Structures are given as C-alpha cells and as structure tokens.
Amino acid sequence: MKRDFKISLAAWSLHRTLGKGEGQRPMLEMPAIAREEFGLDGIELVNQMLPSREPSYLKQFAAEAEKHNVRILLIMCDGEGNIGAESENLRTRAVENHRKWIDIAADFGCHSIRMNWGGAPKDVMQKPDLLEAFIARSVPGFQQLADYAGNKGLDVLIENHWGPSSYPDAVEKLMAKVNHPHFGVLPDFGNFPDEVDRYDAIDRLMVFAKKAVSFKCYDFDPQTGLDTKIDQERMIRIVHDKHGYHGYIGIEYEGSGPEMEGIRAAKALLEKLRGQA
C-alpha cells in the first residue's frame, strides 16, 4: 500500500535562485519551475520574495500559475508585525497588515496564510508568567484574523518559526485559548532549539495541522539519498501514518548545495517515502 499525500514546493527553497540580483531568475518563473522542472502542481509563496504587491503584478503571477496548471496553496507572511507585541498599537498594526495578505491569498485561491507568532519578551519560556501574558496578548489578534480569513474561506496558520512557536507546550496553550476553526499550525520539520525533541514536537503539533506540512530538509547523502540531519522517514510515519495527513507536504530545502539539486533530492526522497507504508 502506498502513502497518500501530495508534494508541493515552497518558494524559500529557491530564495537564492529567484530574485532581482545578477544571475537570478525572476519570481514570475516559479510556477514554470515547479511544473516543468519538478513536475509539481502546488507552490507556497513567501511574501517578501514577491517583488511587488501591485494588483497588476499579482494578476500576472496568478496568470503564470494558471498557465502552468499550478495551484498557489498559501502565502508565508514575514515582517508584518508582532501579534503578541506589548504595545496595543503594534498589535493592531500587525492585524491590519496580515488582513492585506489574507485578501491577496483569497485572490490567488489559496487555502491559508502562514504568519509568525511574534512579540515575545526575552526568556519567555523560562518565565511562566511572561508566557501567559504573551499568550493573552496574542489571542485577540489571532481570533480577529481567523474570523476575517474564515469569511473568505481561508485559514490562518502559525509555524514553529522560533520563539515560543518552536515549543509545543506553548503552542498547545495558545491553541486552547484561541480555539477557532480557522486557526491552526503548519508543522515544519526544522526550526526547533536543541532542547526540543523534534519528533515529539511534530507529533504534538500535528494535532493542530490543517492543510500544510513543511518538509524542511538540508543536505543529502549521495549514496543513500537520505537527509543527513533529519530522519525524514520517521517524520512521515508521524505525519501520515499516525495522524492521517493526506494533504500537501511542501519541500523547503535549506541545504548548502545548489537549490535545484537539493529540491530534486528532496522530491526523490519524498517519492520514495510515499511508496512505502
């Protein structure tokens, strides 16, 4: 029996390949790259990699995706403010900034945006009172954005993207407080501090996974084709076999080698794992 999941490509895998610099390819080529070079039909964008937010550019990008029969699954939003900032004005601004990306994601036909859980004070994980206050500050903004996204048929996801979001204890507390059907987690196989067991953490985060999982990968052994840092087979057993996840698993290559080669190695490994059960 084969495993049932789809494979997509996260734009961050190409953050050195795509851009405006010398020798880089324009971001508009990402749908063609996903389809023609990797045979993939889903992509995940990063807001800061899009060179323009002008409607004309966004329509052009959407047209490229449609031309190559590639679905834009979600937008990963960075640099748009801290939802848990101590300042109410900053929290309000973060909500307003992310609403704009929900609008863009809806126009693209995405299922979600991914945002960061930012604004935590230093050493928050060592001080329970600071963590509780941080969670309390974060909840209203997440609920407002989940309401807004839900009305457009989208979800708001957070990723284990450092800070408290990389500690499952903190995420579980946040999820219980937000308690919203359009709020969830995008588990990333990387982005954990040394003191966190990444396999236990992914197991716990998958309880809140809705529509996306990030196949963070690094360098690959040329003989075995395996990731040299993460036991990816163990991860897939947790994600698919235990939790029954059948959606897209997005390749997010962060190795030291050429990005195109890294993506090919990641896809080959995922396809191998998909053929096992």
C-alpha positions in Angstrom: 0.0 0.0 0.0 1.3 3.4 -0.9 1.1 6.5 1.2 -1.4 9.1 0.1 0.0 12.7 0.2 0.8 15.3 -2.4 4.1 17.1 -2.9 4.5 20.9 -3.3 7.3 23.4 -3.5 7.9 26.2 -1.0 9.4 29.4 -2.6 12.0 29.6 0.1 13.7 26.6 -1.5 14.6 29.0 -4.3 15.4 32.1 -2.3 18.9 32.2 -3.8 17.7 31.2 -7.3 14.8 33.7 -7.7 15.1 37.4 -7.3 16.3 40.6 -8.9 20.1 40.0 -8.5 22.6 39.2 -11.1 22.2 35.7 -12.3 18.9 35.2 -10.6 15.6 34.3 -12.3 12.5 36.4 -11.9 9.9 35.3 -9.3 7.4 35.1 -12.1 9.1 31.9 -13.3 8.3 29.9 -10.1 5.2 28.3 -11.5 7.0 27.2 -14.6 9.9 25.9 -12.5 7.6 23.9 -10.2 5.7 22.3 -13.1 8.3 21.9 -15.9 11.5 21.2 -13.8 10.0 19.2 -10.9 6.6 18.1 -12.1 4.8 19.6 -9.1 1.3 21.2 -9.2 1.4 23.2 -5.9 3.5 26.1 -4.6 3.8 28.0 -1.4 4.8 31.7 -1.7 6.8 33.9 0.7 5.5 37.5 0.8 9.0 39.0 1.0 10.0 37.2 -2.2 7.3 38.8 -4.2 8.8 41.9 -5.8 5.5 43.8 -5.9 2.1 43.9 -4.3 0.6 45.9 -7.1 -2.6 44.3 -8.5 -1.1 44.2 -12.0 1.9 42.1 -10.9 -0.3 39.8 -8.7 -2.6 39.2 -11.7 0.4 38.4 -13.8 1.7 35.9 -11.3 -1.7 34.3 -11.0 -1.9 34.1 -14.8 1.5 32.3 -14.8 0.3 29.8 -12.2 -2.9 29.2 -14.3 -0.8 28.8 -17.5 1.3 26.0 -15.9 -1.7 24.5 -14.1 0.0 25.1 -10.7 -2.1 25.9 -7.6 -0.9 28.7 -5.2 -1.6 27.0 -1.9 -0.6 29.5 0.7 1.5 32.6 1.4 4.1 32.6 4.2 4.0 36.1 5.7 7.1 37.6 7.4 7.9 41.1 8.5 4.3 42.2 9.0 4.3 42.9 12.7 4.1 41.1 16.0 0.7 39.8 17.0 1.8 39.5 20.6 3.7 42.8 21.0 3.4 44.6 24.3 2.1 47.7 22.5 -1.6 47.6 21.6 -0.9 49.9 18.6 1.7 47.4 17.3 -0.7 44.5 17.7 -3.4 46.4 15.9 -1.0 47.2 13.1 0.0 43.5 12.8 -3.6 42.6 12.4 -4.1 45.2 9.7 -1.0 44.1 7.8 -2.0 40.5 7.8 -5.5 41.2 6.6 -4.0 42.6 3.4 -2.2 39.3 2.8 -5.4 37.3 3.5 -7.0 39.4 0.7 -4.2 38.6 -1.6 -4.3 34.9 -0.7 -8.0 34.8 -1.3 -7.5 36.3 -4.8 -4.8 33.7 -5.5 -7.2 30.9 -4.5 -5.0 29.9 -1.5 -6.3 27.8 1.4 -4.3 29.7 4.1 -1.7 32.3 5.1 1.1 31.4 7.4 2.0 34.1 9.9 4.5 34.3 12.8 3.8 34.3 16.5 6.0 37.2 17.3 6.5 39.8 20.1 7.6 37.5 23.0 9.9 39.0 25.6 13.3 37.6 26.1 13.5 34.4 28.2 9.7 34.0 27.9 10.0 30.2 28.0 11.8 30.3 31.4 9.2 32.6 33.0 5.6 31.2 33.1 4.0 34.5 34.0 5.5 36.2 30.9 4.4 33.3 28.7 0.8 33.5 30.0 0.8 37.3 29.4 2.2 36.8 25.9 -0.4 34.3 25.0 -3.2 36.5 26.4 -2.0 39.4 24.3 -1.8 37.2 21.2 -5.3 35.6 21.4 -7.5 38.6 20.3 -5.5 39.3 17.2 -5.3 35.7 16.1 -9.1 35.4 16.6 -9.8 38.5 14.6 -7.6 37.3 11.7 -9.1 33.8 11.9 -12.6 35.4 11.7 -11.5 37.5 8.7 -9.9 34.6 6.9 -12.8 32.2 7.6 -15.2 34.6 6.0 -13.1 34.3 2.8 -12.8 30.6 3.1 -9.2 30.6 4.3 -7.3 29.6 7.5 -4.6 31.3 9.5 -1.7 29.1 10.4 1.3 29.6 12.6 4.6 27.7 12.1 7.2 26.6 14.5 9.3 29.5 13.4 11.4 30.2 16.5 10.5 31.8 19.8 7.5 30.2 21.7 6.2 28.8 18.5 9.0 26.2 18.5 7.9 24.9 21.9 4.9 22.6 21.7 3.9 23.3 25.3 3.4 27.0 24.4 1.6 26.2 21.1 -0.8 23.8 22.8 -1.7 26.6 25.3 -2.2 29.1 22.6 -4.4 26.8 20.5 -6.6 26.1 23.5 -7.0 29.8 24.1 -7.7 30.9 20.5 -10.0 27.9 20.0 -11.0 28.8 16.4 -11.9 26.5 13.5 -9.9 28.7 11.1 -6.7 28.8 13.2 -4.1 26.0 13.0 -0.5 25.1 12.7 1.9 24.5 9.8 4.4 22.0 11.3 7.9 22.4 10.0 10.4 19.6 10.4 13.1 22.1 11.3 13.1 25.3 13.4 13.5 23.6 16.8 16.0 24.5 19.5 18.4 21.8 20.7 16.5 21.2 23.9 13.3 20.3 22.0 12.8 16.7 20.6 11.8 17.5 17.0 10.0 14.2 16.6 7.9 14.5 19.7 7.2 18.1 18.8 6.0 17.3 15.3 3.7 14.6 16.8 2.2 17.2 19.1 1.9 19.9 16.5 0.2 17.6 14.0 -2.9 17.6 16.3 -3.4 21.2 15.1 -2.2 20.7 11.5 -4.9 21.7 9.0 -3.7 22.0 5.4 0.1 22.2 5.2 3.2 20.5 6.4 6.8 21.8 5.7 9.3 19.1 4.6 12.3 21.1 5.9 15.4 19.4 4.6 19.1 20.0 4.4 21.9 18.1 2.8 21.6 14.6 1.3 23.9 11.6 1.5 24.9 10.9 -2.1 24.9 7.2 -1.5 21.6 6.7 0.3 19.7 9.8 -0.7 18.8 10.4 2.9 18.8 13.8 4.7 21.9 14.0 6.9 20.2 15.9 9.7 16.6 14.7 10.0 15.2 11.2 9.9 12.6 12.0 7.3 11.1 8.5 7.2 10.3 8.8 10.9 8.7 12.2 10.3 6.5 10.8 7.5 5.4 7.9 9.8 4.3 10.5 12.3 2.6 12.9 9.9 0.9 10.4 7.6 0.8 7.0 9.2 -0.1 8.2 12.8 -2.0 11.4 12.2 -3.6 10.5 8.8 -2.4 13.6 7.0 -3.1 13.4 3.2 -2.6 17.0 2.1 0.4 18.7 0.5 3.8 18.3 2.0 5.9 21.2 0.9 9.6 20.9 0.0 11.6 23.6 1.9 15.2 23.0 1.0 17.8 24.8 3.2 20.9 22.8 2.4 24.3 24.2 1.4 24.3 22.9 -2.1 22.7 24.1 -5.3 19.0 24.7 -4.7 17.8 22.9 -7.9 19.8 19.8 -7.0 18.6 19.9 -3.4 14.9 20.2 -4.4 15.4 17.2 -6.8 16.9 15.1 -4.0 14.1 16.1 -1.6 11.4 15.2 -4.1 13.1 11.8 -4.8 13.2 11.1 -1.1 9.5 12.1 -0.6 8.5 10.0 -3.6 10.4 7.0 -2.1 8.7 7.5 1.2 5.3 7.8 -0.5 5.9 4.4 -2.0 6.4 2.8 1.4 3.9 2.0 4.2 
